[in-house]
Every structure is written in structure tokens, then in C-alpha cells.
Amino acid sequence: MGSNSNYRARQADTNGYIHYTDDEHSRWRQLFAQQRPILEKFATPAYLAALERLQLPQDRIPQCEEVSSRLLEATGWRVVAVPALIDFPTFFDLLSRRRFPAASFIRSRDEMDYLEEPDIFHEILGHAPLLLDESYADFVQAYGAAGCRASTQERVWLARLFWFTVEFGLLRSGDSLKAFGAGIVSSKSELPYSIEDKTVERRPFEIIDVLCTPYRIDILQTVYFVLESLEQLYELANQDLIPWVQKARTIGLKPATFNNRALG
């Protein structure tokens, strides 16, 4: 979250429709085409099944309302267009009301492989499918509600829980690992790297370990956490997350394990 962006939000007309250019639709087609075969190999079956259910268009940028119509029927969620970056209070408030904020712009051709801030491709392809899953959907709402109650400092710690699950979580699938985090499944480089690279740590999910692990947004991750099932998120959704944050703060951050590998 934050206030500085290199992009300008696309504004909807009076009917809530965003008029994207042919070139912007072309970028969506290119991104979707390059990501789909990698998803089939490395994304968790739960994500792939949800992506199929969501029926996203491959040839154009979808409108938030058409995505929302499918989510509403399944789990009561909506996707709402927002400026490129929003502040923490707005972010948590939206999530607590089952409104997922989606930046309305699409990345430039100079940043097709990676950009640090989320765009419409990341938001829709990465986040929207699993909002059809009740465990994931309930957790994201509970996380938003916890953020609304948290202090400013507690929100900084709480952000790591979102980062290592919703954004960069891995899931055990039989004898193998698969990705479900939106930051992974929407990234050409991070998706195979997160599963195959032998230099990174893949730790069992443990909430205090997660809350105490630092991260950076501008490199390939050096640590991933592995959930046994999405039901673990549902279990978290039924707990008060703030006491976990308070306990983590008394323990303190673990040493950083960042490398210098740039995203590409």
C-alpha cells in the first residue's frame, strides 16, 4: 500500500465502464498467453479450477463488474476499481466488506515481465479466481477486519501474513508443491522459480514464523511458506489475528535472507 505510483488510474464512465485502448487489450492478451502454460504446470489445482470457473476473457481486459457477477454468486465478493495504490485504512476496509481493490491500469510494454506495484492483470488473474473458494474468501475478509482493528504498527506486522499467503503462498498438492499466491501465479519468472529453484527456503506454514519473516517487493523471494491445504486459511479466518501479531512483536523480526537477484 502507499501513495506513489508511476501509473495513472483509468477512470470509468458514468455507467462504470472503463474504455481501454486496443493496445491495452493487446497487452492483456500477451500477458495471458505467456502465463497460461506456466500456470498449468506450477499452479495449484484449486487455483486452476477456480480460474476455469471464473471464465476470464483472454482477448481483452475484463471489466470489474463482469468478474464481480461471478464472485457475488459464489462467495459474495466484488472486485472494485481503485487508483494504482491505496492506503492501509482503505485497503483493510474494502477487504472487510468483501470488496477486493483492483488497480485499473495495465502495465506498460517496458514492464511486461514485472512491475513492483499491482496492475489489473495481477489483480484479476492473480487474486480473483480464488475468491471463488470459500476458505480463501473468508480468510481475506477476516484479514481485512483484523486490519481495521489493528494499530498502525500492528498493520506493518500483519502485512507479512498477507504477503506470505495471499500474495506468495505455496500449497502442498499430493507429493509436490504448487503455487496459489497472486504474486506468484501472475509472474512469468516467479512461478517456476518458486517451485523449482534449489536456493530458496520453503518452510511449513506457522503463523508466528510468517509474521516475523521480513520480505522485499523488488526481488525474487528467498523464503516461501507452504500450506497443507486452503482450509488452514479458513482456520485462521476464525481466529483473532491481533494477539498473534502482538506475540510476534515481542519476539521480533528474524534475520533477513534476501538475495540480490532481480525480478525479470
Helices and strands as residue ranges (DSSP letters): H 22-42, H 45-54, H 64-75, E 78-82, H 88-96, E 99-103, G 109-111, H 120-121, I 122-127, G 129-132, H 134-149, H 152-162, I 163-167, E 170-173, E 176-179, H 182-185, H 190-196, E 201-204, H 207-211, E 223-227, H 231-237, H 241-251
